[in-house]
Amino acid sequence: MLARLLRFSFCLVLFSLTMPNSVSAADASTLSAGAAKIDITDYSAGPVNDPLYVKVVAIKDDSLTTVLISVDAVAIGEIGRIKNDYLPTMRKRLESELGIPPSHVLVNASHCHGVILPDITDHTVRAVKEAISHMTPVRIGAGSGSENRIMENRRLKLKNGQEIDVRHAYSLPPDEEVAGVGATDPEIGVLRLDRENGETLAVIYNFACHPIQGVPNGANTADIIGYASQVIEDNLSEGTLALFLQGCAGDINPAYYKDVDHPRSAEPLGNLLGLSTLKAVRQIECKPDNRLAMLNQTLTLPRSDLADKIAELDAEERRLLGNLQGTTLNFKTFMSLMLKHKLSPEFPSYYSHRYLYDEVQERSDLRSLDAQNRKAVQAYLQNVFTMEKLTRLQANRALLRKHQTNMVDSGKRTIDVEVTALRIGDFVLLTFPGELTSPVGMNIKGNSPHDLTYVAGYTNGYIYYCPTVEQMQNRGGAQEDSDCLLAPEWQEKFETTAAEMLKQL
Ligand SMILES: [Zn+2]
């Protein structure tokens, strides 16, 4: 059993909660915080719609500093501009130059698909230094907002029991095959940090949605998150920083992601998210609160051997290829016949009076022609649907093959991941490096003893998608279950660890 191979090391750092704050706050019951952002847009990579940022909120109690970083990038390592050495190199520099232990540095990717500068490590360190140079005593408060208009679960349940996901990489199935949709989590987790004079210093917010809607001009963009953060920053005190922490968005897409009738735009979606976050921010009352704690644990998770699943998909591909049948039509004749039979199912080939003449003269020439054409259209359509299935199968099998090759090359059947649990006042956060799907996030929230518990994927590394055991049964059918290197045992292992860590906060 893979589960038996699991091993985990444990590293615990719990900040002192009771010692007087001797650094910058006159009052022992307050924390200090500083915020900064730096534009990391690669302006040489093509047209830019809106800037991408690295943002930092540094929070300090009497003894230690915790640093929260968000990057408008697709992931912390593995894919996109941020390389795998970013996290260790950046943390090492923060430790040597600022004395901040690596385990107190948390970095989350917003998962927007924008293009950032290659020297992201330097910019991150610079932003952290700037935040720390502006530390000021803060009052804090936490609360939840809600937004359910801008996203949808991207997994569609089909009548045959399989699941398909909504991607641009391939077609959706025929409408009549779709039986249901999955759940979404509308909760926005909010931490508000105010200066002692009552002005807002920063808002940290957590929500789950792939920020991949794009902008009509196709230019570089921070997508939904860029717009949401701008709305928050523009409507609070001058200089307020809005720092986003991406949630369990593995199976969550923007609404109308496949729209072909309107220019797709992240702007209205981001504005709605920003406004809903502001609504929650305004209800939060900030108080002196010096509770700051962070746990950091390395968890060893099992990898899957995907060889059998790949062989199954190879066999399915052969079956589908065998289903392709020759028809008399080509695309041109198919399109015109399809249209005519839809426009006038009774009299597709000519005006109705000619059919009446046929009847009077006891002929069925037109009816026979229509019957032949209907059959040919159906056969051609079946080939189209088979082609759509093949494109889905090939795209998802390529992901499975990639992860199988990587596993074989690595010579390892496990992968180490960093899990952190953080408390800032009433705001409790659990982080994980993969693209967690919404049921996992809701399980963790549901099992937490703390009211205001939020979950951030895409944090401190990147291990691709992390679907539930149930979603994994669909392997090969959707990106989330195919672009995944974990074995099903990972979920219980992770959720148990998360619950234990949350209890300790
Ligand atoms: Zn993703």
Residues whose N, C-alpha, C, O or C-beta is under 5 A from the ligand:
A	BS01	ZN	E435
